[in-house]
Structure formats: C-alpha cells, structure tokens
C-alpha cells in the first residue's frame, strides 16, 4: 500500500510516541497509531485519552518494551486471549495490539483472529474515518496512511464502512449502533448504502449484549442533539428492538374528528429541549421516558375526547421493568427517573393555578430534585404557538418564584416532621400502634395545607387536638 505524502508530526508531539517509536525500532517492528486518536486530531476535537497502537508483530512485546523505556516503569496489563496489552502514561490509556485479520461466525460478533498486515488491520476497522493511521516508524514518522479516503469522508462529514457495509454490519452488528452514535456526536451523515445495510441487518442486533447496546445508546443520549440518533435508530428499525416502549408511542389516531398529538416525535423534541439545559444523562432519560405510560393508558371518550389518565403513575412503574431489562443501574438513578416520570405533569398543571398548598406538596414530593423536575417540565413545552409557549414559560417563572418563597418560609424540602413518633408515644403513654401514624400523617397534611406552620409549638398543639379527637389522654 503506498504511503500518503502528507506528514503530521505535530499530531505526535506527546513524549509517549517517542518511547513507542524507540521501542519499535529496537524490536524492528513496524508500528502505527490508529483509530480514534488520529480521527480526533483531524477533527480538532482534542486528543482522546485512549490511544490505539497497532504493531506488525506482537503488540504485547511492544508494550513491555515501551514500559521498560519509561522512567516510571508502568505496569503492563496483558490480555493473552485477545493478544493485546495496555499501559497508562499520565492521563492516557494506551492499548497495543498486533495487526490482525478477522473472520466471523453468524451467531457471534467475536471474530476468529489471525496475524495480518497493516492492510488487513485497516480493512477490519468499522469506518473509513477510524482506519486512519500515522506511522511511528523512524523512517517515515508522522506519515498518514489512508487507504479508504477517510480524510475525504471527514471533510464531507460522512460515515462509511471500509468494505461492503452489508458484511461489516452483519459480522459485528454493534457497528450499526456505533455508526449512528458517531453520526450523532459529530453531526455527520451515514452514507446511503451503509444506512440501507443497517436497516437490512437490524435483526442482527439481537446477538449483541444489552450492556454494549446501552453503552452506545447512552453516548447518543449524551450528544448535543440526541434526536439525530434517536430518529436514525427509528428509521433503521433498531430502536424497536430494545426500546419498544418508545416506538409504541408512534402515530396519531382520529376518532369522530378528534386527534391527539404524536407522542413519539413530541418525546424527541423534549429530549432535545432538555439537552440544551443539562448534561445529566439520567434527567435526559427521564425526558425520554416521561410519556411512556401514554400508550397503555390511551382511551377515547365521546365527551372528553382522548385521555391518558394516570399515565405518569403507569409510566413510573414501567421504568423499573425497563431499567431491569436494559441492565441500567437499579439504584438511585433508576429511582430518580421514576420520580421524574411520576411528577412530570405536576408543575404543568400547577402553572395554571399557583397555590401555596400545591407548591408545598410539589416541593415535599420532589425534595432536592425540584430543580430537575422544573427543567424537565419546561422542556416538555413543545407547542408551536408562540402565545401559548410564552404563557407557559411565564407561568413557570411564577411557579419558580413561589417555590423559592414557600421553601424559605416553610422549609418543606427534605421535610422532617417537627413531632416525632417517640414524642407521641411518650405524650400518650402508647406502644407502637395505628394512632401514632394517624397523628403524624395529620400533622404533615396540616403543614402542607398551610393550616399550621412547620413549627414545633404549632405542631405540638395540633397533636393535642388530634389526640383528643382520637380519644387519647395524656
């Protein structure tokens, strides 16, 4: 393969490349930096922390030789099964692999690997923009090797496979998710033949573990405009294979001349809206899932039209099963998304009539997540009517001001009742019983309704009155 005439030594100023070049020379092994590091250099994205080194020989031997030259003698992690090795240099994680060629079985994305040439190694890369390599050999240090015109594809903002896309995606279906992820992250287009091949091979995604699919999907969700990837996933029939709860929202029904909005495309608008204001992945997930309860709760009534009664509650219950199936964190992150979905309509309803008691209840139920909830609800306003849009956002400003006022006065966030169960038991000489819970609940409700202040003395006096009504004596 002929070398490019272009030399990019300025990409290789980090001293780690000097060590690698020197070690490769000592072993008489051709060596190249390839993949994301080279791609991101040309995209001017800054150097990634992962650097891939390919050797025409043993990557493990090269890694050990490099480590021996370094002053701090980093530990080399060897993965014999894959013929790879890894070491750390400052903030960088450097992986070494011998050049190889691959062949695949139909039921697995794990290839049969054998030693190969640099040509073989570049052929096996997922996309032309990831097949770019820079020489680390002393004779042509910094020379670009670009067998598939990856530089041109970078300039034209095109995602394209080096070889036949049908084979590339069938061999390793995760590449379909990666194609859409790169298109979303970089603002690129997927070449038509490649896009058609993804649709054709969509069912092949089923052989990929859900953890790997979610890793790519979360990167799409973390992109500046997530809907780019979400729409591509839908267009290529990949989304339905792992997130049917979202594709179930598709379409608009009409009965007796009454329609409802398309909650599928509305959802993507909400995700994009929230992405402008937060990088919190799990708040973006809440935006994605905030309406999933609408598909199972949709009904048409002659008098009311289309309704989705209780969709927030149903949707919050669906979050648990969805996270479990997708192997997403079953911890505070899942509970946060559940809470956001459950409360997602409350501030919108509240914006039409702002009362102190409703605000207190909202702050009580959302706790420290009140700001996230307000951010979600503001993102949920997708009306194209300027008057309605401005009205809702003006009302949300009023709600925010009221939240601040109520919080400063009533201290409802992370509410702790001023009267404890122990004090109730001591006052009335009770053992644990139903009446204690009734009194505590009554005090909480009285505070939330504004009947009494969140104050010990007022709560104590209220407890005595409630106790008397229940027939309790001090």
matplotlib code that plots the C-alpha trace (Angstrom):
import matplotlib.pyplot as plt

x = [0.0, 1.5, 2.1, 0.5, 2.8, 1.2, 3.2, 1.6, 4.4, 2.6, 0.0, 2.7, 4.4, 3.5, 6.6, 4.7, 5.1, 8.9, 9.0, 6.8, 8.9, 12.2, 10.9, 9.5, 12.9, 14.7, 12.3, 12.4, 8.6, 6.5, 4.2, 1.3, -1.1, -4.6, -8.3, -9.9, -6.7, -5.9, -9.5, -10.0, -6.7, -8.1, -11.5, -9.6, -11.5, -8.5, -6.6, -8.7, -7.4, -7.5, -4.7, -4.6, -1.3, -1.0, 2.2, 3.1, 4.1, 3.4, 1.6, 2.3, 6.1, 6.0, 4.0, 6.6, 9.5, 7.8, 7.2, 10.9, 12.0, 9.7, 11.1, 8.2, 8.1, 4.3, 2.6, 1.6, -1.7, -1.7, -4.8, -3.5, -6.9, -7.1, -3.4, -3.5, -1.7, -2.4, -0.4, -1.1, 1.0, -0.1, -3.8, -3.5, -4.6, -2.6, -3.6, -1.2, -2.3, -0.7, -2.0, -4.7, -7.3, -10.7, -13.4, -16.9, -19.4, -23.1, -24.1, -21.4, -19.7, -16.5, -14.2, -11.7, -8.4, -5.1, -2.0, -2.2, -0.7, -1.5, -3.8, -5.7, -5.9, -7.3, -9.7, -11.3, -12.0, -15.6, -15.5, -13.1, -12.6, -11.4, -9.0, -6.6, -3.1, 0.0, 3.4, 5.6, 8.5, 11.7, 12.0, 8.6, 7.5, 4.1, 3.2, -0.5, -1.8, -5.3, -6.3, -10.0, -10.0, -11.1, -9.8, -12.2, -15.0, -14.1, -14.2, -17.6, -18.9, -19.7, -19.9, -18.9, -17.5, -14.2, -15.6, -19.1, -21.4, -23.7, -20.8, -19.4, -22.7, -23.6, -20.2, -20.4, -23.9, -22.7, -21.1, -24.7, -25.1, -21.6, -22.4, -25.4, -23.6, -20.7, -23.2, -25.0, -21.8, -20.1, -23.0, -22.2, -24.4, -24.4, -23.7, -26.9, -25.6, -24.5, -27.9, -29.7, -27.4, -28.2, -31.9, -31.3, -29.3, -31.4, -32.4, -28.7, -28.6, -30.2, -26.9, -25.3, -25.4, -27.8, -24.9, -23.0, -26.1, -26.8, -23.2, -23.6, -27.2, -26.1, -23.5, -26.2, -28.3, -25.3, -24.9, -25.7, -28.8, -29.9, -32.9, -30.4, -29.5, -33.0, -34.5, -31.9, -32.4, -36.1, -35.6, -33.3, -35.6, -33.0, -34.9, -37.9, -35.5, -34.6, -36.9, -40.4, -41.9, -40.8, -41.9, -45.3, -45.9, -45.9, -48.8, -51.9, -55.4, -58.5, -62.0, -65.0, -62.7, -60.7, -56.9, -54.2, -50.6, -47.9, -46.2, -43.3, -42.0, -43.0, -40.8, -37.8, -38.4, -38.5, -35.2, -33.6, -35.0, -33.6, -30.3, -29.9, -30.0, -28.5, -25.8, -27.3, -27.8, -30.5, -32.5, -32.3, -33.5, -36.4, -37.3, -37.2, -39.5, -41.8, -44.7, -44.2, -47.3, -49.5, -49.5, -51.1, -53.5, -54.8, -58.6, -61.2, -64.3, -67.2, -67.4, -63.8, -62.0, -58.6, -57.4, -54.3, -55.4, -52.8, -50.1, -47.5, -48.1, -48.2, -45.1, -43.2, -44.0, -42.8, -39.4, -38.4, -39.0, -37.4, -34.2, -34.0, -34.4, -31.8, -29.4, -29.3, -28.5, -31.1, -30.2, -30.8, -30.5, -33.5, -35.5, -34.7, -36.0, -39.1, -39.7, -39.3, -41.8, -44.3, -44.2, -43.7, -47.1, -47.4, -45.7, -47.5, -50.9, -49.7, -48.7, -52.4, -53.2, -50.3, -51.4, -49.2, -50.5, -49.9, -46.4, -45.7, -46.8, -44.7, -41.6, -42.4, -42.7, -39.7, -37.3, -33.8, -34.9, -37.3, -34.9, -34.5, -38.3, -38.8, -36.1, -38.0, -41.3, -40.0, -38.5, -42.0, -43.5, -43.2, -46.2, -45.5, -48.0, -45.8, -48.6, -49.1, -45.3, -44.7, -47.6, -46.4, -42.9, -44.1, -46.2, -43.2, -41.3, -44.2, -44.0, -40.2, -40.7, -43.5, -41.3, -38.5, -40.9, -42.6, -39.3, -37.8, -40.9, -42.0, -38.8, -40.6, -37.7, -36.4, -39.3, -38.7, -41.9, -41.5, -43.2, -41.6, -43.3, -41.4, -42.8, -46.4, -45.8, -44.3, -47.1, -49.9, -48.0, -48.5, -46.8, -46.4, -49.9, -52.0, -52.9, -49.3, -49.2, -52.6, -51.3, -48.1, -49.9, -52.4, -49.6, -47.9, -51.1, -51.9, -48.4, -48.7, -52.2, -51.0, -53.3, -50.2, -46.6, -43.8, -43.1, -42.7, -45.1, -47.9, -47.4, -47.5, -50.7, -52.2, -51.1, -53.0, -56.2, -55.9, -55.1, -58.3, -60.4, -59.0, -59.9, -56.3, -55.4, -52.1]
y = [0.0, 3.4, 5.9, 9.3, 12.2, 14.0, 14.1, 15.1, 15.1, 17.8, 15.2, 13.2, 15.7, 13.8, 12.1, 8.7, 8.4, 8.9, 5.9, 3.8, 4.7, 3.9, 0.6, -0.4, 0.4, -1.8, -4.7, -4.0, -3.9, -1.6, 0.4, 2.8, 4.9, 4.2, 4.9, 7.5, 9.4, 10.1, 10.8, 13.3, 15.0, 15.8, 16.8, 19.1, 17.6, 17.4, 14.2, 11.4, 9.7, 6.3, 5.6, 2.5, 1.2, -1.5, -3.4, -5.6, -8.3, -8.8, -5.9, -7.5, -7.5, -3.9, -2.8, -4.4, -2.8, 0.6, 0.3, -0.7, 2.6, 4.8, 6.3, 5.3, 1.8, 1.5, -1.9, -3.6, -5.4, -8.3, -9.9, -13.0, -14.2, -11.1, -10.7, -7.2, -5.2, -1.9, 0.6, 4.0, 7.1, 10.1, 10.6, 8.3, 4.7, 3.1, -0.2, -2.3, -5.0, -6.9, -6.3, -8.9, -10.1, -11.4, -13.7, -14.1, -16.8, -15.9, -16.3, -14.2, -10.8, -12.3, -12.9, -15.6, -13.7, -14.4, -12.4, -10.0, -7.0, -3.3, -3.6, -6.4, -4.4, -1.3, -3.5, -4.8, -1.3, -0.2, 3.1, 4.8, 7.6, 5.1, 3.4, 6.4, 5.6, 7.6, 5.9, 5.8, 4.3, 6.4, 6.3, 8.0, 9.2, 11.0, 9.9, 9.4, 6.0, 6.5, 3.6, 4.4, 8.2, 8.6, 12.2, 13.0, 11.4, 13.6, 16.6, 15.6, 14.5, 11.0, 7.8, 4.9, 1.4, 0.5, -2.7, -3.9, -2.4, -5.4, -7.7, -5.2, -4.8, -8.5, -9.5, -7.2, -5.7, -3.4, -1.3, -0.3, 1.4, 2.9, 4.4, 6.1, 7.2, 8.8, 10.5, 12.0, 13.0, 14.5, 15.9, 13.5, 11.7, 8.0, 7.1, 5.7, 2.2, 2.0, 3.2, 0.7, -2.1, -1.1, -1.5, -4.8, -6.2, -4.7, -8.1, -9.0, -6.6, -9.3, -11.1, -8.2, -7.9, -5.3, -3.8, -3.0, -1.6, 0.6, 1.9, 3.2, 4.4, 6.4, 8.1, 9.0, 10.3, 12.4, 14.1, 17.7, 16.9, 13.3, 13.2, 12.9, 9.4, 8.6, 9.3, 7.2, 4.3, 4.5, 4.8, 1.8, -0.3, -0.7, 1.3, -1.1, -4.0, -2.7, 0.2, -0.7, 1.4, 4.4, 3.2, 2.2, 6.0, 6.4, 7.6, 9.8, 8.3, 10.2, 9.3, 11.5, 14.2, 14.4, 13.7, 13.6, 14.7, 12.3, 11.5, 9.7, 12.8, 15.0, 12.9, 13.5, 17.2, 17.1, 15.2, 17.8, 20.7, 19.3, 18.6, 22.3, 22.8, 19.8, 17.2, 15.0, 11.6, 10.4, 13.6, 13.1, 9.6, 11.0, 13.2, 10.2, 8.1, 10.8, 9.8, 6.0, 5.5, 7.1, 4.1, 1.7, 4.4, 5.9, 6.0, 7.8, 9.2, 10.8, 13.6, 14.0, 13.1, 11.4, 10.8, 9.3, 9.2, 8.1, 7.8, 9.3, 6.6, 3.8, 5.2, 5.3, 1.7, 0.8, 2.5, -0.3, -3.1, -1.2, -0.4, -4.0, -5.3, -2.9, -3.6, 0.0, 1.0, -0.4, 2.2, 5.8, 6.7, 4.5, 5.9, 9.4, 8.6, 7.0, 10.1, 12.5, 10.5, 10.3, 14.0, 15.1, 16.7, 18.3, 21.7, 22.0, 21.6, 23.9, 26.6, 27.2, 28.0, 28.6, 27.9, 27.7, 24.3, 22.8, 24.3, 22.9, 19.4, 19.6, 20.6, 17.9, 15.2, 16.2, 17.2, 18.1, 17.1, 20.1, 21.9, 18.9, 18.5, 22.1, 21.7, 18.6, 20.4, 23.4, 21.1, 19.4, 22.6, 21.9, 23.9, 25.8, 28.5, 31.5, 32.9, 29.6, 28.9, 32.3, 31.9, 28.6, 29.8, 32.9, 30.8, 28.6, 31.7, 32.4, 28.8, 29.0, 32.3, 30.7, 27.6, 29.9, 31.9, 28.8, 27.0, 30.0, 30.3, 26.7, 24.6, 21.8, 20.4, 17.1, 17.6, 16.3, 16.3, 18.6, 16.0, 12.5, 9.2, 8.8, 12.1, 11.0, 7.7, 9.4, 12.0, 9.5, 6.6, 4.4, 1.4, 1.3, 1.5, 2.8, 6.1, 7.2, 7.1, 8.8, 11.7, 12.0, 12.0, 14.6, 16.9, 16.5, 17.2, 20.3, 21.7, 21.0, 22.6, 25.6, 25.1, 25.3, 26.4, 23.9, 24.8, 22.6, 24.5, 24.8, 21.1, 20.1, 22.0, 20.4, 16.9, 17.5, 18.4, 15.4, 13.1, 14.3, 13.6, 10.1, 9.6, 9.6, 11.0, 12.4]
z = [0.0, -1.0, 1.7, 1.7, 1.0, 4.0, 7.2, 10.5, 13.1, 15.0, 16.0, 17.7, 20.0, 23.2, 24.5, 24.7, 20.9, 21.2, 23.6, 21.3, 18.2, 20.0, 21.4, 17.9, 16.3, 18.9, 18.2, 14.4, 14.4, 12.2, 14.4, 13.9, 15.9, 14.5, 15.1, 17.3, 18.2, 14.6, 13.7, 16.5, 15.6, 12.2, 13.6, 16.0, 18.9, 21.2, 21.9, 23.4, 26.5, 24.7, 22.2, 20.0, 18.8, 16.1, 15.6, 12.6, 15.1, 18.8, 20.5, 23.9, 23.3, 22.1, 25.2, 27.5, 25.6, 25.8, 29.6, 30.1, 28.4, 30.6, 33.7, 35.9, 34.5, 34.3, 34.8, 31.6, 31.7, 29.3, 27.8, 26.2, 24.9, 22.7, 22.1, 23.5, 26.2, 27.9, 30.0, 31.4, 30.7, 32.6, 31.7, 28.7, 28.4, 25.6, 24.1, 22.0, 19.5, 16.8, 13.3, 12.5, 10.2, 11.3, 10.2, 11.8, 12.6, 12.1, 15.7, 17.3, 17.0, 18.4, 15.5, 14.7, 14.7, 13.0, 12.4, 9.5, 7.8, 8.3, 5.3, 7.0, 10.2, 8.4, 6.4, 9.7, 11.0, 11.3, 9.4, 7.0, 9.5, 12.1, 9.6, 9.5, 10.8, 11.4, 11.2, 14.3, 12.4, 12.4, 8.6, 7.9, 11.4, 11.2, 7.7, 7.1, 5.8, 4.5, 2.2, 2.1, 1.7, 5.3, 5.3, 2.4, 4.4, 7.4, 5.2, 3.8, 7.2, 6.0, 8.0, 5.6, 6.1, 4.5, 2.9, 1.9, 4.7, 4.5, 5.5, 8.0, 9.9, 9.7, 11.1, 14.0, 14.5, 17.3, 14.4, 13.5, 16.9, 16.5, 13.1, 14.5, 17.6, 15.5, 13.2, 16.3, 18.1, 15.1, 13.2, 10.2, 7.7, 7.2, 3.6, 1.8, 1.2, 4.8, 6.0, 3.9, 5.2, 8.8, 8.1, 6.3, 9.3, 12.1, 13.5, 13.8, 16.7, 18.8, 19.1, 20.9, 24.7, 26.0, 28.1, 24.9, 23.2, 26.2, 26.2, 22.7, 23.3, 26.3, 24.2, 21.7, 24.6, 25.8, 22.5, 21.8, 19.8, 20.8, 18.4, 15.4, 16.7, 18.0, 14.6, 12.8, 15.3, 14.4, 10.7, 10.6, 12.8, 15.6, 18.3, 18.3, 19.1, 22.5, 23.3, 22.1, 24.9, 22.9, 19.4, 20.9, 21.2, 17.4, 15.4, 15.6, 15.9, 14.9, 16.2, 15.4, 14.1, 17.3, 17.2, 19.8, 19.3, 18.1, 21.5, 19.7, 18.0, 20.9, 23.1, 20.9, 21.0, 24.8, 24.8, 22.6, 24.6, 27.9, 26.3, 25.8, 29.6, 31.2, 30.6, 33.3, 31.5, 33.8, 33.5, 29.7, 30.3, 32.3, 29.3, 27.0, 29.3, 30.6, 28.4, 28.1, 30.1, 27.4, 25.1, 27.6, 29.1, 25.9, 25.6, 23.6, 25.3, 23.4, 25.9, 26.9, 23.7, 24.0, 27.6, 29.2, 32.8, 35.2, 32.5, 34.9, 37.5, 34.9, 33.3, 36.6, 37.2, 33.6, 34.4, 36.8, 34.4, 31.5, 33.5, 34.7, 31.1, 29.7, 32.6, 33.6, 37.2, 39.5, 42.2, 43.0, 39.3, 38.4, 41.4, 40.2, 36.7, 38.3, 40.4, 37.4, 35.3, 38.2, 38.8, 35.2, 34.8, 38.3, 37.6, 34.2, 36.0, 38.8, 36.3, 35.6, 39.2, 41.6, 45.3, 48.3, 49.3, 45.8, 45.8, 49.3, 48.1, 45.0, 47.0, 49.5, 46.9, 44.8, 47.6, 46.3, 42.8, 42.4, 40.0, 37.8, 37.7, 36.7, 34.0, 32.7, 32.7, 30.8, 28.2, 27.9, 26.4, 22.7, 21.4, 18.2, 19.2, 20.3, 22.6, 24.4, 24.6, 26.2, 28.5, 29.9, 30.4, 32.1, 34.4, 35.2, 36.3, 38.7, 39.9, 40.5, 42.4, 44.5, 45.2, 46.5, 48.7, 50.2, 50.7, 52.6, 54.7, 55.3, 54.9, 53.2, 51.2, 52.8, 55.3, 58.8, 61.0, 64.0, 66.1, 66.3, 66.8, 70.0, 71.4, 70.5, 72.3, 75.3, 75.5, 75.4, 77.0, 73.9, 72.5, 68.6, 67.2, 64.3, 66.1, 66.1, 62.3, 62.1, 64.2, 62.2, 58.9, 60.2, 61.2, 57.8, 56.0, 58.2, 57.4, 53.6, 53.5, 55.4, 58.4, 60.7, 60.2, 60.1, 63.7, 66.8, 69.1, 66.4, 65.6, 69.3, 69.9, 66.7, 68.1, 71.3, 69.4, 67.1, 70.0, 71.8, 68.7, 68.7, 72.3, 73.6, 77.0, 78.3]

ax = plt.figure().add_subplot(projection="3d")
ax.plot(x, y, z, "-o")
ax.set_aspect("equal")
plt.show()
